[in-house]
Amino acid sequence: MKNKKQLSLMALGVFALSATAQEPIIQTKYTADPAPMVYNDTIFLYTSHDEDDAQGYEFKMLDWQLYTSTDMVNWTDHGPVASLKEFAWRKRDNGAWAQQVVERNGKFYMYCPLHGNGIGVLVSDSPYGPFKDPIGKPLVWQQEHWEDIDPTVWIDDDGQAYMYWGNPNLYYVALNEDMISYSGTIVRVGKLEHYQEGPWFYKRNGKYYLAYASTCCPEGIGYAMAKYPTGPWEVKGYIMAPTDRTRGNHPGIIDYKGKSYVFGQNYDLLRLEMEEHHERRSISAAEMHYNADGTIQEVPYFKDTKLMPIENFNPYRRVEAETMAWGYGLKTAKHAERGIYVTSIDDADTLVVRSVDFGKGAKRFTASVASATGNCAIEVHLDSAEGKLVGTLKVNATGGMDNYKEFTCSIKGAKGVHDLVFRFKGKGKEKKNLMNWDYWKFE
C-alpha cells in the first residue's frame, strides 16, 4: 500500500491525464450509486457512501451524501444529508444502499433502501435536507426475500408517479400523489435480458427508458425502452458495455444545459492505492448521445472519455473550499456551525478547480484557514501543479485547527481561463495536517 505522499504525487500525474482520460468526479470520499437531479439550474448529485474502512466484499454504508455542480466538473460537497438513523424502525445498522431524490410540489422525497429492511421514504422542504421519515415504517417491504433495493422514481406528465426497484427481479408500483404511499399491488416484472439491479427510470421525448446495471460480474450499463411507463420493456443493448476494468456499475442519467450525461461507479480511485479488492467505490460521469430514433449510442468506459466543463468558473466570490474537480488525498468534514471544510491537508497535496475565468486579471487572493502550527503555505498555480506560480499565501498559526482566520496574498499573472491548482506546502518538520480550509476568493 502506498503512503499518502506517494499518492499525492501520483494524483498530480493522474489529474494531468484529464485531457485524455476521465477520473472519478468525487475523490475526498468513496461514493457509489449516483442519483443526479436537476433543480433550479443546478445538478444535485445524491450518492451512497462506502466507508474508508470497508473490507473485502462486505459493504459498509451508513449514510447518503450530496454534491452540487453547475458545470459538470467542479463539485461542491454538502456532506451527509440523511443516514440510517432517520429510520427508527430499521433492524440493521448497515445497508444504506442506492437511493434517489425527486421533487414534487416544492417538497423533496428520498427513496432509500435499507438492505434487508425494505425501502423507506424521507421528505424535506429543501434539496439540501434535513430529510425526515414521514410514515415511520417501510414504504415497501416484501419480507419473503431481500430483493427490495435500488428504488428509482419518475413522475409522468399526467402526474402519476411510479417506483421501480429490485435485484435480481424487477418490480414496480404506482405511487399516490402524496409520494409516501401507493395504490394497487406491487407488480413483479421479472428479469429483463442482462438485468441485474440498479434501475434508473425516466421519460424523454415521449419514450420511456429503464437503464440498469447489467450482468454480473463485471457489470455494464444496459437499457430498455417502452411506449408506456409500465412496459412492456424492449431491451436495446448497452449504454456502457461490461468491462473487466470495473466489477460493478449503477446508472444515473440526466439532461442538463443541452447535453445528456450518464453517471456510474467503479473502483478507479481504490486502484490508485491498491489492487486488493474492497467495496470502496467511486462515481464517474460521461457525456451521452441519443440517436434520432431515441436509442442511445454506446459510451466508452469512463477512462476512455473526456468530461468537459459546460461553463467557466467564477472565482470573484466566496467559494467553499470543498468545491473541486480534483482533490485526491484530501478529506472533508462537517462542523456544526461552519458546515463542510477541507481537512487532512498534507505537504504536496493539491486541490484543483477547472476552467476558472480570471478575466482581465486577479490582484488578490484570500483564504479562511485554521492551523495549529502555521509554518505552511498555499501556492496558487495555473493549469498544473508545476504550472505558473501566480501567488503564495503564507499561513501562520491561528490558535488551533478550529480557529479560522483570513490570510491574503497578492496575485500576479492570473488572466484569462485556466485550471486553478492550489498546492500545499509545509516547511521544516511541518508536513502533515497543515491546516483546515473553509473558503476562498479572488479580487
C-alpha positions, 0 to 999 in steps of 0.5 A: 500500500502506498503512503499518502505522499506517494499518492499525492504525487501520483494524483498530480500525474493522474489529474494531468491525464484529464485531457485524455482520460476521465477520473472519478468526479468525487475523490475526498470520499468513496461514493457509489450509486449516483442519483443526479437531479436537476433543480433550479439550474443546478445538478444535485448529485445524491450518492451512497457512501462506502466507508474508508474502512470497508473490507473485502466484499462486505459493504459498509454504508451508513449514510447518503451524501450530496454534491452540487455542480453547475458545470459538470466538473467542479463539485461542491460537497454538502456532506451527509444529508440523511443516514440510517438513523432517520429510520427508527424502525430499521433492524440493521445498522448497515445497508444504506444502499442506492437511493434517489431524490425527486421533487414534487410540489416544492417538497423533496422525497428520498427513496432509500433502501435499507438492505434487508429492511425494505425501502423507506421514504424521507421528505424535506422542504429543501434539496439540501435536507434535513430529510425526515421519515414521514410514515415511520415504517417501510414504504415497501417491504416484501419480507419473503426475500431481500430483493427490495433495493435500488428504488428509482422514481419518475413522475409522468406528465399526467402526474402519476408517479411510479417506483421501480426497484429490485435485484435480481427481479424487477418490480414496480408500483404506482405511487399516490400523489402524496409520494409516501404511499401507493395504490394497487399491488406491487407488480413483479416484472421479472428479469429483463435480458442482462438485468441485474439491479440498479434501475434508473427510470425516466421519460424523454421525448415521449419514450420511456427508458429503464437503464440498469446495471447489467450482468454480473460480474463485471457489470455494464450499463444496459437499457430498455425502452417502452411506449408506456411507463409500465412496459412492456420493456424492449431491451436495446443493448448497452449504454456502457458495455461490461468491462473487466476494468470495473466489477460493478456499475449503477446508472444515473442519467440526466439532461442538463444545459443541452447535453445528456450525461450518464453517471456510474461507479467503479473502483478507479480511485481504490486502484490508485492505492491498491489492487486488493479488492474492497467495496470502496467505490467511486462515481464517474460521469460521461457525456451521452448521445441519443440517436434520432430514433431515441436509442442511445449510442454506446459510451466508452468506459469512463477512462476512455472519455473526456468530461468537459466543463459546460461553463467557466468558473467564477472565482470573484466570490466566496467559494467553499473550499470543498468545491473541486474537480480534483482533490485526491488525498484530501478529506472533508468534514462537517462542523456544526456551525461552519458546515463542510471544510477541507481537512487532512491537508498534507505537504504536496497535496493539491486541490484543483478547480477547472476552467476558472475565468480570471478575466482581465486579471486577479490582484488578490487572493484570500483564504479562511484557514485554521492551523495549529502550527502555521509554518505552511503555505498555499501556492496558487498555480495555473493549469498544473501543479508545476504550472505558473506560480501566480501567488503564495499565501503564507499561513501562520498559526491561528490558535488551533485547527478550529480557529479560522482566520483570513490570510491574503496574498497578492496575485500576479499573472492570473488572466484569462481561463485556466485550471486553478491548482492550489498546492500545499506546502509545509516547511521544516518538520511541518508536513502533515495536517497543515491546516483546515480550509473553509473558503476562498476568493479572488479580487 
